[in-house]
Amino acid sequence: MDYRDTAEEAAFRAELRAWLEATAPKNYTQIKDYTERNKMYRQFHRNLYEAGYMGMAWPVEYGGRGLSPIYDAILNEEAGRSSSPPIPGMVNYLGRAIYTYGSEEQKTQFLPTLLNGDVAWCQGFSEPDAGSDLASLKTRADLDGDVYVVNGQKMWTSGGQYADWCLLLARTDREVPKHKGISCLLVDMHSPGIEVRPIVLSDGDPETCEVFWDNVQVPASQLLGTPGLGWKVAMTTVTYERGPADIGFIAMYQKALRGVEALAVEKGVADDPEVRRDLARAYVRGEALRLNVVEQLSMRVSGREPGPEGSVGKLLWADAEQTLQHLAMDIAGADALTGRRPERLESYFRSRPVSVYGGSAQIQKNILALSALGMPRS
C-alpha cells in the first residue's frame, strides 16, 4: 500500500502550508481571555471558508467541493503541524448529520452558515447519568401541539457558552426501548429557558459546559429526521467524530513527541537507557496510530462509510497520548509541579479525559466486541 501524496495532493499541501504560515494566528494557545480566543477561532473559521478550505469533502450541492476525504485529512494534518487554531471539526460531523437526515428546508437554513462559520454549534448529547451510556439519557422533549417542550440537563457540552444552535438529543417516547425513544432537535441556544454554566477544566480553560433546559419550546419543524431517529443520528455523528484523521491528532502527537525528546536533552537524561526505551515506545505507539488512521482514511476514500474500526483508532489515540504525557511528567519531575514547567502539568491533565470523551475506552471495546468481532452481549 502506498500512502504517499499524489502530485495533486502534494501541490495542495504545499499551497495550504504556505497559506497557514501567512494567515493563521500564531498565539492562539497563549491567549488566556477565552472570549477573545473564541473570537479568534471564529475568524479563523471564516478565513478558512473564504480560502476554500472548509467542507472540501462535502457534496457540491450543499456548498462543498466534492473532493476526496484526503483533502480534509491534509488540512487537519497541516493545521496540527503548525501553531494555528484547531480546524472546526464539528462542521464535518454535524454537517454530515444535517445533510443526511435533514429536510430540504433545514439544509437550506442551517448548512450554509454552519459551513461559513457565521453560526456556531454545540452538541447536546451527554448527561450527568448518561455519558458513555448515552442511550440512558433522561432529557425529555414532549410534543405539545406544534412545539416540543424540553426539560433536562446536558453535561460536557463543548463550546456551549459560545454556541448559537445545538444538535440536541432528547427522549420523546418513554414507552419504547431506550434506543428507540430518542429524537434529535435543532435548537436555538438563545431560546428562553436555556441556562449555560461553563465548566472550568483542570488547566483553567472553561472549554465545556453544563446546560439546563427548563420548559424550552422548540418548533416541531426543527425535529431532525423523524421521531425516534435520534440514536441513528447520534451514531452517524460520533462515527465521523471519532477518527483521529479528522482532527489532525497525528501531527500534534508527533510535535509533542519532539517536545518531550527536547525536554529529555534539556534535563540531561537523553542517554538514559530507560528514557530512550520509553521514548522509542512512544514513537512506536504514535506510528501504530498513524498507520491505523491512514488505513481508515484509505477505506473512506474507496467509498466505505466509517464503521466500528474507528474505535480502534480512538483506543490507540488515548493510549499514545496518555503514555506520552505520563513520560513527560516523569522527565520533568518536580519542575512540572513547582511552576518552572507548568505546560507539562497542563498537558498531562489534558491527556486524562482523552480516554473518556467521544466514548470511553470501555465503550469502544464493547463496540469492537459486538460490531467488529460479533461477540454475544452475554
ROGU-231757 format. One record per atom (N, C-alpha, C, CB): x, y, z. Coordinates in steps of 0.05 Angstrom, whole numbers, plus 5000, padded with zeros to 4 digits. Glycine has a CB too. Example, Ala and Ser with C-alpha at 12.3 -4.5 7.8 and 13.67 -1.06 7.14 Angstrom:
// residues 2
526448865156/524649105156/526449345156/522649115181/525749555142/527349795143/525850015157/528249885114/
// end
This chain:
// residues 378
501749765000/500050005000/501850255000/498150005025/501050454985/502550694982/500950924992/503450744952/501751035015/500151245028/501351525022/500051205058/503251535004/504451794998/502551974981/507151764982/502952234983/501352424968/501652384938/501952714975/499452414923/499752434894/500852714888/496952394880/501452754862/502553024854/500553244861/503253024824/497953184856/495953394862/495753444892/493253304850/495853224908/495653254937/498053404948/495352984950/500453344937/502853474946/502753774940/505353344933/501753844917/501554124910/499554264928/500654164880/497354134934/495354244952/496554284980/492854064954/498054084989/499354105016/501254345017/500853845022/502854384996/504754604996/503354874996/506654584972/501254884980/499655134979/498355195006/497455114958/497254985019/495955015045/497955095066/494454765052/500254965066/502255025087/503155315085/504754835083/503455415061/504155695057/501955885067/504855755027/499455805061/497155965070/497055975100/494555855058/497355755113/497255745143/499455915155/497455455153/501855895143/504056055153/503556345151/506655975138/502256425129/501756715124/499256815139/501556765095/497356645144/494656735152/493856655180/492656635133/494556415189/493656315214/494856465238/494256015217/493256535258/494356665282/496356485296/492156745302/498556605306/500756445318/500556425348/503356565310/498956595361/498956605390/496356495403/499356885399/494856325388/492256235397/492356115425/491156045377/494155925429/494255785455/495255955478/495955535452/496556175472/497556355493/495456545504/499956505484/493256575490/491156765498/489556645520/489356845474/489556775543/488056675567/485356805570/489756725592/484757005555/482057115554/480456945534/482057425546/478756775545/477556565528/475456675509/476356345545/474256905516/472457035498/473957135473/470957275512/476357255478/477957345456/478957115440/480357505467/479656895453/480556655439/478356555421/481456435458/475856555430/473656465414/473156645390/471056445431/473556905393/473357085370/475457025349/473557385380/477856975359/480056895340/479356635326/482656875355/478256445340/477556185329/475456215307/476555995351/473456385313/471356415293/472256575269/468956565306/474156765272/475256905249/476956715233/476857145259/478456535246/480056345231/478156165215/481756175251/475956075226/473955915212/473056065187/471555855230/472456325190/471556485167/473656505146/470656765176/476156545155/478356565135/478756295120/480956635150/478556075134/478755815121/476555785100/478555585142/474155865107/471955845088/472456015063/469255935101/473256265068/473656445045/475956355027/474256725055/477856205039/480056105023/479355835009/482556065041/476955725015/476055485002/476855225016/477055474974/477655245041/478655015056/476554885074/481055095072/474154995077/472154865093/470254705076/470555085109/469554465087/467654295073/468554195046/465154455069/471154145044/472254055018/471053785009/475254035020/470453615029/469253345021/466153355022/470253135040/464953585029/462053605028/461153574999/461053865040/458653474995/457553474968/457253754957/454753334968/457653784931/457554054919/454854184923/458154034888/452754024923/450054144925/449554264953/447953924920/451254204972/450954314999/453154515005/450954095020/454554614985/456554824989/459354724990/455954965013/459754464987/462454354988/463754344961/462454075000/466154214960/467554194935/467553914923/470454284939/466353724938/466153454928/468853314925/464753454902/470853384940/473453274938/473753014956/475653474946/475852874952/476552644968/476952724997/478952494957/476152545016/476752605045/479652645050/475752375062/481452565032/484352615036/484952905040/485952495013/483453075026/484053365027/483353475055/482453515006/481253385067/480653465095/482753355114/477853365103/483753115109/485852995126/488353165123/486352705118/489053245099/491453415096/491153675110/492053465066/488753795109/488154045123/488654015153/485354145117/487553805164/487753755193/490653695200/485953525202/492053545183/494853475189/496553725189/495853275169/496253895169/497954135168/497254335190/497554275140/494754355197/493954535220/495154425246/490954555222/495054155249/496254035273/499254075274/495653745274/500554085251/503454125250/504254415256/504554035222/502454595248/503054875253/502154965280/501755055231/502255215286/501355325312/498655455309/503355525323/497155385288/494555505283/492455405302/493655455254/490155545305/487955425320/487055165308/485555625321/485654995323/484654745311/482654795290/483454565334/482554605271/480554625249/477754575262/481154425226/475754725254/473054685265/471854415257/471154905257/472554205271/471753935264/468753885265/473153735281/467454045282/464554005285/463054055259/463454185307/464254225242/462954285216/462454025201/464754475200/464453845200/464153605184/462253405196/466853475180/462453355222/460653145233/457853235238/461853025258/457453495246/454753585249/453553645221/454653845265/455153735203/454253775175/453353515163/456453895158/454853295169/454053035159/451352955170/456152825167/450853005195/448252935207/445953085194/448252985237/446453355189/444253515178/443753455149/444953815182/445853425133/445253375105/444553085099/447653455087/444952905119/444052625115/441052595123/445752435132/440252725145/437552685156/435652925154/437852595185/436753155148/435153395148/433253415124/436853635150/431153575128/429353645106/430753855088/426653765116/429653895065/430854095047/430854375059/429354095020/428754435074/428554695087/430754715109/425754735100/431254505124/433254505144/436054535132/433154255161/436554395110/439154405097/439654695087/439254205073/437554815075/437855085064/438355285087/435355165049/436955245110/437255435132/439955405147/434955395151/440755155151/442955115170/445755055158/442354885188/445854925135/448454845125/450255075116/447954665102/449155285101/451055495093/452355635116/449555695076/450855695137/452055845160/453755675178/449855985176/453255415178/455055225192/457655215178/453754945194/457555205151/460055185135/461755435137/459355125107/460455665134/462055915133/462756025161/460556125118/461655915182/462455995209/460756225220/465256075209/458756315206/457056525216/455556445241/455156625195/454856185242/453256075264/454855855278/450455965255/455255885304/456855685319/454855475331/458455815342/455755225331/454055005341/455354865365/453554805319/453754735380/454654555401/453054295399/454454675430/453854095414/452753825412/451653745439/454853625402/449053725442/447753665467/447153365470/445253825471/449253215477/448952925478/449152825508/451052785461/451452845520/451952725546/450352855568/454952745553/449852705589/448452805613/449952705638/445452705613/449252805661/450652725686/450452415690/449452855710/448252285683/448052005686/447851855660/445551935703/448651985638/448551855612/450851975595/445751895598/453251885602/455551975587/456251755567/458052035605/457851565576/458451335558/456051175551/460651155571/454151145570/451651005565/449551215556/450650855590/450051315532/448451545522/445551475519/449551635495/444851225513/442051145509/440351175534/441950865498/441651215557/440151245582/439451535588/441851135605/439751705569/439251995573/436352035582/439752155548/436052245600/433452295612/432252565603/433652305642/433752735590/432652985580/430352915561/434853155565/428053035566/425752965550/424653195534/423452855569/423353125512/422153325495/419253225490/423653365468/417353365502/414553285500/413153455479/413153315527/411753325460/410453475439/407853595449/409753285415/407553855446/405254005454/404254175431/405854185480/402454065415/401554205391/403754195371/400754495397/404654435363/406754445342/409554515354/406054645321/409854475380/412454525393/413154285411/412454795409/415754245413/416854055433/417654225458/419253895422/416954125481/417754265506/419954095519/415254295526/422254215522/424654065530/425354125559/427054135512/425853925575/426653945603/428953745608/424253905622/430953835622/433153655629/435753795632/433453435608/437953645632/440553755636/442553605618/441453735666/444253755605/446453645589/449153715602/446353745560/451153545598/453753575610/455853545589/454153365633/458153675594/460453655576/459753755548/461553375575/458253975547/457454095522/459654295513/454654235524/461554205498/463854365490/462854605474/465854205474/463954845481/463255095467/460455185471/463755045438/458955075491/456155155494/455755445500/455054985516/457755565514/457455845522/457656035498/459455925543/458755935476/459156105452/457256025429/461956085442/455755805433/454155695411/451555845406/453455405417/450755855381/448255975372/446055755370/448556125346/446855515362/444955295359/446155035371/444355255329/444354855376/445154595388/443854365374/444454595419/445454155369/444353905359/443753735384/446353745340/441153725392/440353615418/439053345416/438453815431/439853165433/438552905436/436652915460/440552675439/434152835456/432252835478/430352595475/430653105479/429252515497/427452285497/424652385490/427452135524/423452285468/420752365460/418752145465/420752445431/419651905471/417851685477/418951505499/417351515450/417551495521/418651345544/417351065546/418151505570/415750995526/414350735527/415650525509/411450775518/417850595496/419150405478/422050355489/419250515449/423450155479/426250105487/427850365485/427449885471/429850395503/431150655506/432450755480/433150635528/433550585464/434850675439/432850775419/436450445427/430350685421/428250755401/426651005408/426450525397/426951105433/425351325442/426751595441/424351275469/429051615428/430651855427/430251995400/433651795432/429952255401/429752415377/431852635377/426852545374/432252765354/434352975352/432953235344/436552895331/433553445359/432453705354/434653905348/430753805378/434054095330/435854315324/434754555340/435954385293/436354645360/435254835379/436855095380/435254715407/435455315378/436655585381/437555625410/434555815373/440155665415/441155685442/440355935456/444155655441/439156125442/438256365454/435256345462/438556605435/434156115461/431356075469/431056105499/430455785460/428656225507/428156245536/428155975549/425456385541/429255965574/429355715589/431955565588/427155535580/433855655572/436455525570/438455675588/437455515540/439755535606/441855645622/444455495618/441055645653/446555645611/449155525605/451055595628/450255615577/452355395639/454355445660/457055325651/453455315688/459055485646/461655385638/462855215660/463555605630/464355005652/465854835670/468754885666/465154525665/470154975687/472955035685/474554775688/473855245706/476154715668/477754475668/480254505686/478554395640/481754295689/484054295707/486154495699/485254025709/486354575674/488354765665/487255055665/489454695638/484755085676/483555355677/481955435653/485655555680/481655255633/480255325609/477255245612/481455175585/475455435609/472555375610/471655265583/470855625619/472755045575/472354945548/469554825544/474354745541/468554705565/466054565563/463954675583/466454265568/461554575582/459354695598/457354475607/457854905581/455754555626/453254415632/450954605624/453054335663/448954485612/446754645601/444054545613/446654635570/442554735624/439954665637/437654755618/439654795665/435754585615/433454625597/430954625614/433354405574/429654855616/427254895632/424954985615/427855095655/423254795607/420854855590/421655005566/418855005607/423754925552/424655055528/422854965505/427654985522/421755155491/419955095468/421455095442/417655305467/421254865428/422654825403/420554755382/424754595405/420354915360/418454855339/418754565329/418655055316/416554425325/416654155315/418054135288/413854035313/418054355273/419454355247/422454325250/418754615232/423454355274/426354335279/427154055289/427254545299/425353865286/426053585290/427753495267/423453405294/430053375272/431753275251/430952985245/434753295259/430052945220/429152675213/426352625223/431052465223/425852395234/423252315244/423452255274/422152075228/421152255288/421252175317/422451905321/418452185329/424251885341/425451625346/427951565330/423551405342/428751755313/431151715296/433751815310/430751855269/433451915334/435752055347/438151875351/434852155373/437751615357/440051445362/441651405336/439151175373/440251375314/441651345288/443151595281/439651275266/441851825286/443252085281/445752105298/441352325287/445552025324/447752045342/450051865333/446951965370/449451615324/451551435316/452951535290/450351155312/451451655272/452651765248/454551995257/450551875229/453652155276/455352385284/457852285298/453752555303/457652105317/460052035332/461951865315/459351875358/460851715295/462651565278/464551745262/460951385258/463451965253/465152155239/466852335258/463452335221/466052345283/467452495303/469952355313/465652575326/469852085315/471951935329/474551915315/470951665335/474651945288/477051885274/479252085279/476551875244/481651995288/483852185292/484652325266/486152045303/484152205243/484852335217/483352595214/484252145194/481052615227/479352855223/480153085241/476452785228/481953045260/482653255278/485653315279/481753185306/487153195261/489953265259/491653165283/490353555256/490552965297/491952885321/494752775315/490352675336/495152635293/497752515287/499952725287/497652365260/499452945272/501553155271/502053275298/500753365251/499853315314/500253435340/501753245359/497453495353/501252985356/502652785372/505652785365/501452505369/506252795339/509052795331/510453045341/509252775300/509053265340/510253515350/510753495381/508553765344/508753385395/509053355424/511353165431/506453245436/511652945415/513852765420/516552905416/513652525401/516853065396/519353215393/519853395417/519253385367/517653515428/517953675451/518953525476/515353815458/517953275479/518853105501/521753015497/517052855504/522452965472/525252895466/527153125473/525652815436/526253375466/527853605473/528053645503/526653865460/525853585517/525953605546/527953415558/523053555558/528053165547/530052975557/532853075553/529652705542/533453195531/536053315527/536653535547/536353425498/534653715551/534953935569/535553835598/532454105569/534153625606/534453515633/536853335635/531953365641/538353285614/540753125615/540252825617/542353215637/537952735609/537352445611/536952315584/534852405629/537652445563/537152335536/538652075531/537852545515/540852035545/542451795542/541751575562/545451855543/539851625580/539051435599/537551205585/537251565621/538450955589/537250735574/534250705578/538550465582/533250755602/530450735607/528850955593/529850735637/529951195593/528651415579/528651365549/530051685586/530851275538/530951215510/528950995502/533851125502/528750795519/526750585514/523950695514/527050355536/523350865534/520650975536/520051165512/520251125562/522051315504/521651495480/521151325455/524051675477/522651105453/522250925430/519450805430/524350695430/518450725454/515750615456/513650825448/515250515484/514151075457/512351295450/512251335419/513151555464/514551315407/514651335378/513051115364/517651335367/513450865374/512150635362/509150655366/513150375375/508250755389/505350795393/504250995373/504750885422/505651215369/504751415350/504751305322/506551655351/506751145315/506751035288/504550825284/509550895283/503950665304/501750475302/499150635298/501450305327/498750845312/496351015309/496251135280/496251245330/498551235271/498551365244/497851155223/501351475238/498950915224/498350715204/495450635205/500150475208/494350615230/491450545232/489750765219/490750505261/490451005224/488851235214/489051245184/489851495226/491351215172/491551235143/490050995130/494451245133/490050765143/488450545132/485450605133/489050285148/484550725155/481750805157/481051015135/481050925185/482951205131/482551405111/482451285083/484751615112/484151085078/484150945053/481450815047/486450735052/480350685068/477750565065/475550765059/476950405090/475751005072/473751205067/473951315039/474051435087/476451345029/476851445002/475651244982/479851494996/475850984988/474750784969/471750764969/475950514976/470450934987/467550944987/466250805010/466550824962/467750695028/466650555051/466050755073/468450335062/463650755084/462950925106/464450845132/459950925111/465051045149/466450975175/464750765191/466951225192/466150585203/464750385219/466050345246/464750115204/465750105258/466850065285/469850075286/465849795295/471250065263/474150075264/475150345275/475250035236/473350545275/474150805287/474750775316/471851005283/473550575329/474050535358/476950435362/472150325369/478150305343/480950225345/482650475346/481750035322/482150655327/483650905327/483351065353/482851075304/480951065363/480451215388/482051095411/477451215395/482150825413/483650695435/486650745432/483050395435/487650725407/490450765402/491251055409/491250705373/489451245401/489851525407/490151575437/487651695395/488251475452/488251525481/490751405494/485751405494/491451165485/493751025497/496351185490/494050745486/496651265465/499051415457/499251675472/499051465427/497151835472/497252095485/497752075515/494652245480/496351905529/496751885558/499451775565/494551705570/500451585550/503151475555/505251685551/503751235537/505051845530/507052055524/507052265546/506452185497/504652355554/504552575574/505452475602/501752685576/504952215608/505952105632/509052095632/504851815637/510252025609/513152025606/514252305610/513951905579/512852505598/513752785600/513852865629/511952965584/511852785645/511752855673/514152725688/509152765686/514652475681/516952335693/519552485688/517152045683/519952575663/522452705656/522552985669/522652735626/520353135669/520353405680/520653395710/517653545673/519753185723/520053165752/518653385767/522953155759/520053485787/518853695804/518253955789/520653755828/519654005767/519254245752/516354275743/521054255728/515054055738/512254065729/510354165751/511353795719/511254135776/509554195799/510254455813/509653975819/512654555808/513654795822/513255045806/516554765830/512255025782/511755265765/513955315745/511455495783/516155165745/518255205726/517455105698/520855075735/515854895697/514854785672/511854735674/516454525664/510254945677/507454905681/506054775657/506055165688/507154815633/505854705610/505754405611/507254795584/507654275625/507753985627/505353885644/510353895639/504854025665/502553945682/499953985667/502554105709/499754205652/497254265637/496854045616/497454535623/499053975601/498753765581/498053495593/501453745565/499153435616/498453185629/495553175637/500253145655/494553395649/491753395656/489953375632/491053655672/490753505610/489053495586/489053225573/490153705566/491053065579/491152795567/489252605581/493952685568/488552655606/486952465621/484152415610/486752555650/482652615602/479952565592/479952455563/478252805593/482252435550/482252335522/480952055521/485052325511/481351895542/480151625542/477251615550/481751445560/476051855554/473251875562/471552005540/472952025588/472352245532/470552385513/470552245486/471452685510/468152285472/467752145447/467051845451/470152165430/466551775477/466051495483/468451375498/465451325458/467951285523/470151185540/471450945527/469051115568/473850875538/475350645528/473650385531/477950605543/472150365553/470450135557/468350105535/469150135585/467050335529/465050335508/466250265481/463750615506/468650375474/469950305449/470450005447/472650465446/471349885469/471849595469/469249435466/473149505496/467049535478/464449405474/463649415444/462349525491/464049655432/463349685404/464849485387/463849975394/467449465392/469049275376/468248985381/472049315383/467648915406/466848645412/464248575398/466548605442/462348755398/459648695387/459548725357/457548865400/460648955347/460249025319/462448915301/460149315316/464948905311/467148815294/467748515298/469748965301/467548415322/468148135327/465647955329/469748115353/463348075330/460847915331/460447755356/460847735308/461647855378/461347715404/458547755415/463547805424/457547565431/454847595443/454947805465/453847325454/452647915472/452448115493/452847985520/449748255492/452347735524/452647605550/453447305545/450147625567/
// end
